[in-house]
Amino acid sequence: MIGVTLGSYEITEKIGSGGVGDVYKAVDHLLGRNVALKFLRPSLADCAEVVQRFHAEARTLAQLVHPNIAVLYCMMREAEHLAMVMEYVEGRTFGHLLEGGALAPERALPLLFQALEGIGQAHAAGVIHRDIKPSNLMLGANGCVKVMDFGVARCLGTVRQTRDGHMIGTAQYMSPEQVRGLESDARSDVYALGVLAYEMLTGQVPFDSESEYELCRAQIEETPRPPRELAPSLSPELESVVLRALEKDPADRFQSAHALREALQGAAPSGERVHDPSRVDTVFCATPMRVEVQASQTPPTLPTPVRPRRVALRRFGLALPAAGLALTALLFGAKLVRGTPAPVSHAAPVVASVPRTSPPLPARAPVAAPHATRRAPLSRARDVRVSDPPKSEAPPADEMSSGSGPSGGNGWVIRR
């Protein structure tokens, strides 16, 4: 299959194998990204039950959208090949992480929290995984945990696809009711998560044997070894949480993945949020944990508040119109001062009428006072009408004639 191009996907390498098919890494040349192609084996394409289960897995993944669950892009059929196109996660499985032995609680608990977030989302959608194990959990390069392989998952309320008495899952991580072939629910996944937590904190699974019969018998009858015997540094609270998740009776376990997560949160060292000291770039994609913080006796020193930029801009915007109005008032006042005429010593108004034949007067022609007794010599003849001249200084009679002023009253006309 390596080097084969199906549609826009070019297969580059094989990355895994399962019970009904193989998983390959491929390049999507249309979108320029890496994807994972999970193929159904051609030898099983004629088995109606296997094909039905393959389609059921695709429909299950299609309804699960969460940062801690691998995304299903689409399903494709090319000739005799039937495949699911899924999100390709660059990273390592939990199985690879556990090759070096147990993990410190500060390293293991954040990974468990993310896995519980993904499984809890599946349970909320009515989907039971039924095959939780280290190889089905992937830690991405960005620190985000992805739950994968819902091949044997079952939707609650649907018809069982396997007959009664048939085991589904991996024996080391199967709950007692799964070993018996009984109906399983979310508490079966809680048991598998308890086995996973036991292994991550101690480096060993609770029960192991080369005989599958002995392994199944131990899951039903035997009590697991206390985790603190294998990892003395574990706290009694954390040990108690793990052992409760491994109870034989489903009614004695945590009733949901969320309840298990809350219990692990409370049993974390010092009640604080644990972190991974070996990876400073770890990104927690799960919902932030609830942490109770006790108020200190002395109030903390608050930093000096920084004035938001929008407040400064608002004040600057209000100052601009005020400055404009002030500048307008200043200019208008200057114009009024400049255009104010000089005061006149006599209250009598002077109205001058210029004949049409006379040329225009200069801009600042001198105007004779209405009470002048001497006539100033003028180079050009013009008519000057004076309204209501003073009675004490009337001009000679031979040079004056009565007439009507421009305002309709009587006045004197002086001809020069």
C-alpha positions as CSV (number, residue, x, y, z in Angstrom):
1,M,0.0,0.0,0.0
2,I,2.9,2.4,0.6
3,G,3.3,4.7,-2.4
4,V,-0.3,4.1,-3.6
5,T,-2.5,7.2,-4.2
6,L,-6.2,6.9,-3.5
7,G,-8.1,10.0,-4.5
8,S,-6.1,12.9,-3.1
9,Y,-4.3,10.7,-0.5
10,E,-0.8,9.4,-1.0
11,I,0.1,6.6,1.4
12,T,3.6,7.1,2.9
13,E,4.0,4.6,5.8
14,K,2.2,2.1,8.0
15,I,1.7,3.3,11.5
16,G,-0.4,0.5,13.1
17,S,-2.5,-2.6,12.9
18,G,-5.8,-3.7,14.5
19,G,-8.1,-6.6,14.6
20,V,-10.0,-5.7,11.4
21,G,-7.7,-3.4,9.5
22,D,-4.4,-1.5,9.2
23,V,-3.7,2.1,9.8
24,Y,-1.4,4.1,7.4
25,K,-0.1,7.6,7.3
26,A,-1.0,9.5,4.1
27,V,-0.6,13.0,2.6
28,D,-3.7,14.9,1.5
29,H,-2.4,16.7,-1.5
30,L,-5.7,18.6,-1.9
31,L,-5.5,20.3,1.5
32,G,-1.7,19.9,2.2
33,R,-1.9,18.0,5.5
34,N,-1.2,14.6,7.0
35,V,-4.0,12.2,7.7
36,A,-4.4,8.6,9.1
37,L,-6.2,6.1,6.9
38,K,-7.8,3.1,8.7
39,F,-8.5,0.4,6.1
40,L,-10.7,-2.6,6.5
41,R,-8.9,-5.7,5.4
42,P,-10.0,-6.8,1.9
43,S,-10.4,-10.4,3.3
44,L,-13.1,-9.2,5.7
45,A,-15.0,-7.1,3.1
46,D,-17.4,-10.0,2.5
47,C,-18.2,-10.4,6.2
48,A,-21.4,-8.4,6.7
49,E,-21.0,-8.3,10.5
50,V,-17.4,-6.9,10.3
51,V,-18.5,-4.3,7.7
52,Q,-21.4,-3.3,9.9
53,R,-19.1,-2.8,12.9
54,F,-16.7,-0.8,10.7
55,H,-19.5,1.5,9.7
56,A,-20.7,1.7,13.3
57,E,-17.3,2.9,14.4
58,A,-17.4,5.6,11.8
59,R,-20.8,6.8,12.8
60,T,-19.7,6.8,16.5
61,L,-16.7,9.0,15.7
62,A,-18.7,11.3,13.6
63,Q,-20.8,12.4,16.6
64,L,-17.8,13.0,18.9
65,V,-16.2,16.4,18.7
66,H,-13.8,17.2,21.5
67,P,-10.2,18.3,21.7
68,N,-9.2,15.0,23.5
69,I,-10.8,12.8,20.8
70,A,-9.3,12.0,17.4
71,V,-11.4,13.6,14.7
72,L,-13.0,11.7,11.9
73,Y,-12.8,13.6,8.6
74,C,-14.8,11.3,6.3
75,M,-15.2,7.8,5.0
76,M,-14.1,6.8,1.6
77,R,-14.4,3.8,-0.7
78,E,-11.9,3.3,-3.5
79,A,-12.3,0.2,-5.6
80,E,-12.3,-2.7,-3.1
81,H,-10.8,-0.5,-0.3
82,L,-13.0,0.9,2.5
83,A,-11.3,3.4,4.8
84,M,-11.9,6.0,7.4
85,V,-9.9,9.3,7.0
86,M,-8.9,10.5,10.4
87,E,-6.9,13.1,12.2
88,Y,-3.2,12.2,12.2
89,V,-1.7,12.8,15.7
90,E,2.1,13.3,15.7
91,G,3.3,11.9,19.0
92,R,3.6,8.8,21.2
93,T,1.1,6.4,22.7
94,F,0.8,5.9,26.4
95,G,2.4,2.5,25.8
96,H,5.6,4.1,24.6
97,L,5.6,6.4,27.7
98,L,5.3,3.4,30.0
99,E,8.2,1.5,28.5
100,G,10.5,3.3,30.9
101,G,8.4,2.3,34.0
102,A,6.1,4.2,36.3
103,L,5.5,8.0,36.0
104,A,5.6,10.5,38.8
105,P,2.1,11.7,39.9
106,E,3.1,15.2,38.6
107,R,3.6,13.6,35.2
108,A,0.8,11.0,35.2
109,L,-2.2,12.9,36.6
110,P,-2.3,15.7,33.9
111,L,-2.4,13.0,31.2
112,L,-5.1,11.1,33.0
113,F,-7.2,14.2,33.4
114,Q,-7.2,14.8,29.7
115,A,-8.0,11.2,28.9
116,L,-10.9,11.4,31.4
117,E,-12.1,14.6,29.6
118,G,-12.3,12.8,26.3
119,I,-13.9,9.6,27.7
120,G,-16.4,11.8,29.7
121,Q,-17.4,13.5,26.5
122,A,-18.0,10.2,24.8
123,H,-20.1,9.0,27.7
124,A,-22.2,12.2,27.6
125,A,-22.9,11.4,23.9
126,G,-24.0,7.9,24.9
127,V,-20.9,6.1,23.6
128,I,-19.0,3.5,25.7
129,H,-15.4,2.9,24.5
130,R,-15.0,-0.6,25.9
131,D,-11.3,-0.9,24.9
132,I,-9.4,1.7,26.9
133,K,-5.7,0.8,27.0
134,P,-2.3,2.6,26.6
135,S,-2.1,1.9,22.9
136,N,-5.4,3.7,22.3
137,L,-4.3,6.9,24.0
138,M,-1.9,9.2,22.1
139,L,0.1,12.1,23.5
140,G,0.6,14.7,20.8
141,A,3.7,16.7,20.3
142,N,1.8,19.8,21.7
143,G,1.0,17.9,24.9
144,C,-2.7,17.2,24.1
145,V,-4.0,13.7,24.8
146,K,-6.2,12.0,22.1
147,V,-8.5,9.1,22.7
148,M,-8.4,6.8,19.7
149,D,-9.8,3.6,18.3
150,F,-13.5,3.3,19.0
151,G,-13.6,0.1,17.0
152,V,-15.4,-1.9,19.7
153,A,-17.4,1.1,21.1
154,R,-21.1,0.8,21.6
155,C,-23.8,3.4,21.7
156,L,-26.2,3.1,24.6
157,G,-29.7,2.1,23.7
158,T,-28.7,0.3,20.5
159,V,-28.9,-3.4,19.7
160,R,-25.8,-5.4,20.8
161,Q,-23.7,-6.5,17.8
162,T,-22.1,-9.3,19.7
163,R,-23.8,-12.3,21.2
164,D,-24.0,-12.8,25.0
165,G,-21.0,-14.5,26.6
166,H,-18.5,-13.1,24.1
167,M,-15.8,-10.9,25.5
168,I,-15.0,-7.6,23.9
169,G,-11.8,-5.7,24.7
170,T,-8.3,-6.4,26.0
171,A,-8.2,-8.9,28.9
172,Q,-5.7,-6.9,31.0
173,Y,-8.0,-3.8,31.0
174,M,-11.4,-5.5,30.9
175,S,-13.9,-5.1,33.7
176,P,-15.4,-8.2,35.5
177,E,-18.7,-7.7,33.8
178,Q,-17.0,-7.6,30.4
179,V,-15.1,-10.8,31.2
180,R,-18.4,-12.5,31.9
181,G,-19.9,-11.1,28.7
182,L,-22.5,-9.1,30.5
183,E,-24.0,-5.7,29.6
184,S,-21.4,-2.9,30.0
185,D,-21.9,0.8,30.6
186,A,-19.8,3.8,31.6
187,R,-18.6,2.1,34.8
188,S,-16.8,-0.5,32.6
189,D,-14.7,2.3,31.1
190,V,-14.1,3.6,34.7
191,Y,-12.6,0.2,35.6
192,A,-10.4,0.3,32.6
193,L,-9.3,3.9,33.5
194,G,-8.5,2.6,37.0
195,V,-6.3,-0.1,35.5
196,L,-4.6,2.6,33.4
197,A,-4.0,4.8,36.4
198,Y,-2.6,1.8,38.4
199,E,-0.2,1.1,35.6
200,M,0.9,4.7,35.1
201,L,1.6,5.2,38.9
202,T,3.2,1.8,39.6
203,G,4.6,0.6,36.3
204,Q,2.5,-2.6,36.4
205,V,-1.0,-3.7,35.6
206,P,-3.1,-5.1,38.5
207,F,-3.4,-8.5,37.0
208,D,-1.2,-10.2,34.4
209,S,-0.7,-13.8,33.3
210,E,0.4,-15.7,30.2
211,S,-2.8,-17.7,30.5
212,E,-5.9,-15.8,29.3
213,Y,-8.0,-18.0,31.5
214,E,-6.0,-17.1,34.6
215,L,-6.1,-13.5,33.7
216,C,-9.9,-13.4,33.3
217,R,-10.3,-15.4,36.6
218,A,-8.1,-12.8,38.4
219,Q,-10.2,-9.9,37.0
220,I,-13.3,-11.5,38.5
221,E,-12.1,-13.0,41.8
222,E,-8.7,-11.5,43.0
223,T,-8.0,-8.3,44.8
224,P,-5.3,-6.1,43.2
225,R,-2.1,-5.5,45.1
226,P,-2.1,-2.1,46.9
227,P,-0.3,0.5,44.7
228,R,1.8,1.8,47.6
229,E,3.6,-1.5,47.9
230,L,4.9,-0.9,44.4
231,A,5.3,2.9,44.7
232,P,5.8,3.9,48.3
233,S,5.8,7.6,47.4
234,L,2.1,7.6,46.6
235,S,-0.2,9.2,49.0
236,P,-2.9,7.1,50.8
237,E,-5.6,9.3,49.3
238,L,-4.4,8.6,45.8
239,E,-4.1,4.9,46.5
240,S,-7.7,4.9,47.8
241,V,-9.0,6.5,44.6
242,V,-7.3,4.0,42.4
243,L,-8.5,1.0,44.4
244,R,-12.1,2.3,44.4
245,A,-12.0,2.5,40.6
246,L,-11.0,-1.2,40.5
247,E,-14.0,-2.5,42.6
248,K,-15.5,-5.7,41.3
249,D,-19.1,-4.5,41.7
250,P,-19.9,-1.6,39.4
251,A,-22.1,-0.1,42.1
252,D,-19.0,0.4,44.3
253,R,-17.0,2.2,41.7
254,F,-17.1,5.8,40.6
255,Q,-20.3,6.1,38.6
256,S,-18.8,8.3,35.9
257,A,-15.5,9.5,34.4
258,H,-16.2,12.9,35.8
259,A,-16.5,11.6,39.4
260,L,-13.2,9.7,39.0
261,R,-11.6,12.9,37.7
262,E,-12.8,14.9,40.6
263,A,-11.5,12.3,43.1
264,L,-8.1,12.3,41.5
265,Q,-8.1,16.1,41.6
266,G,-8.7,16.0,45.3
267,A,-6.0,13.4,45.9
268,A,-3.4,15.3,43.9
269,P,-0.2,16.1,45.9
270,S,-0.8,19.1,48.4
271,G,-4.2,19.6,46.8
272,E,-2.5,21.7,44.1
273,R,-2.8,21.5,40.4
274,V,-0.1,19.1,39.2
275,H,2.0,19.8,36.2
276,D,4.6,18.1,34.1
277,P,8.0,19.5,35.0
278,S,9.7,17.8,32.1
279,R,7.6,19.6,29.5
280,V,7.3,23.3,29.9
281,D,5.4,23.5,26.6
282,T,2.6,21.2,27.6
283,V,-0.8,22.4,26.4
284,F,-3.8,21.2,28.5
285,C,-6.6,20.9,26.0
286,A,-9.1,19.7,28.7
287,T,-11.4,21.8,30.8
288,P,-9.5,23.7,33.5
289,M,-9.5,22.0,36.8
290,R,-11.4,23.4,39.8
291,V,-8.8,24.5,42.4
292,E,-9.8,25.8,45.8
293,V,-7.5,28.7,46.8
294,Q,-7.4,30.0,50.4
295,A,-7.3,33.7,50.9
296,S,-4.1,35.0,52.5
297,Q,-4.2,37.0,55.7
298,T,-2.5,40.1,54.2
299,P,-4.2,41.6,51.2
300,P,-2.0,41.3,48.0
301,T,-0.5,44.4,46.6
302,L,-2.4,45.4,43.5
303,P,-0.5,46.6,40.5
304,T,-0.9,50.2,39.4
305,P,-3.8,50.3,37.0
306,V,-2.9,51.3,33.5
307,R,-5.2,53.7,31.9
308,P,-6.8,52.1,28.9
309,R,-6.1,53.5,25.6
310,R,-9.7,54.0,24.7
311,V,-10.1,56.4,27.7
312,A,-7.2,58.6,26.4
313,L,-8.6,58.6,22.9
314,R,-12.1,59.5,24.2
315,R,-10.7,62.5,26.1
316,F,-8.6,63.6,23.1
317,G,-11.7,63.4,21.0
318,L,-13.6,65.6,23.4
319,A,-10.8,68.2,23.6
320,L,-10.7,68.7,19.8
321,P,-14.2,70.2,19.5
322,A,-13.6,72.5,22.5
323,A,-10.4,73.8,21.0
324,G,-12.2,74.4,17.7
325,L,-14.9,76.4,19.3
326,A,-12.3,78.5,21.3
327,L,-10.4,79.2,18.1
328,T,-13.6,80.2,16.2
329,A,-14.6,82.5,19.0
330,L,-11.2,84.1,19.0
331,L,-11.2,84.8,15.3
332,F,-14.7,86.1,15.4
333,G,-13.9,88.5,18.2
334,A,-10.8,89.8,16.3
335,K,-13.0,90.4,13.2
336,L,-15.5,92.4,15.2
337,V,-12.7,94.5,16.7
338,R,-11.2,95.2,13.3
339,G,-14.5,96.1,11.6
340,T,-15.8,98.5,14.4
341,P,-16.0,102.1,12.9
342,A,-14.3,105.1,14.7
343,P,-16.6,107.1,16.9
344,V,-18.3,110.3,15.4
345,S,-18.2,113.5,17.5
346,H,-21.7,114.6,16.1
347,A,-24.7,112.5,16.3
348,A,-26.1,113.7,13.0
349,P,-25.8,111.0,10.3
350,V,-24.3,111.9,7.0
351,V,-25.7,110.4,3.8
352,A,-23.8,111.0,0.6
353,S,-25.3,110.4,-2.8
354,V,-23.1,110.3,-5.8
355,P,-24.4,110.9,-9.3
356,R,-24.2,108.1,-11.8
357,T,-22.0,110.1,-14.1
358,S,-19.4,110.7,-11.4
359,P,-16.5,108.3,-11.1
360,P,-16.3,106.2,-8.0
361,L,-14.9,107.8,-4.9
362,P,-11.7,106.6,-3.4
363,A,-11.8,104.0,-0.7
364,R,-11.2,106.5,2.1
365,A,-12.4,109.9,0.7
366,P,-12.6,112.7,3.3
367,V,-16.1,113.7,4.3
368,A,-16.7,117.3,5.2
369,A,-18.3,117.9,8.6
370,P,-22.0,119.0,8.2
371,H,-21.5,122.1,10.3
372,A,-18.5,123.5,8.4
373,T,-18.8,127.3,7.5
374,R,-16.1,127.3,4.9
375,R,-16.3,125.3,1.7
376,A,-13.3,123.2,0.9
377,P,-12.2,123.5,-2.7
378,L,-13.1,120.3,-4.6
379,S,-11.8,119.4,-8.0
380,R,-15.0,117.8,-9.1
381,A,-18.6,118.8,-8.6
382,R,-20.7,116.6,-6.5
383,D,-23.9,116.7,-4.5
384,V,-23.8,116.2,-0.8
385,R,-27.1,115.9,1.1
386,V,-27.1,116.6,4.7
387,S,-30.0,115.6,6.9
388,D,-31.2,118.0,9.6
389,P,-28.2,120.3,9.7
390,P,-27.6,122.3,12.9
391,K,-29.7,125.5,13.0
392,S,-27.0,127.6,14.3
393,E,-24.6,127.0,11.3
394,A,-27.0,127.0,8.3
395,P,-25.2,127.8,4.9
396,P,-26.1,130.9,2.9
397,A,-29.5,131.0,1.3
398,D,-28.2,131.6,-2.3
399,E,-26.3,128.3,-2.2
400,M,-28.9,126.1,-0.5
401,S,-32.2,124.6,-1.6
402,S,-34.6,122.5,0.3
403,G,-35.4,119.0,-0.6
404,S,-36.5,115.6,0.7
405,G,-33.9,113.3,2.2
406,P,-33.5,109.7,1.4
407,S,-35.4,108.8,4.5
408,G,-38.5,110.8,3.4
409,G,-37.8,113.8,5.7
410,N,-36.8,117.4,4.7
411,G,-33.2,118.2,4.3
412,W,-30.7,120.6,2.6
413,V,-28.8,120.1,-0.6
414,I,-25.5,121.8,-1.0
415,R,-24.2,122.2,-4.6
416,R,-20.6,122.8,-5.2
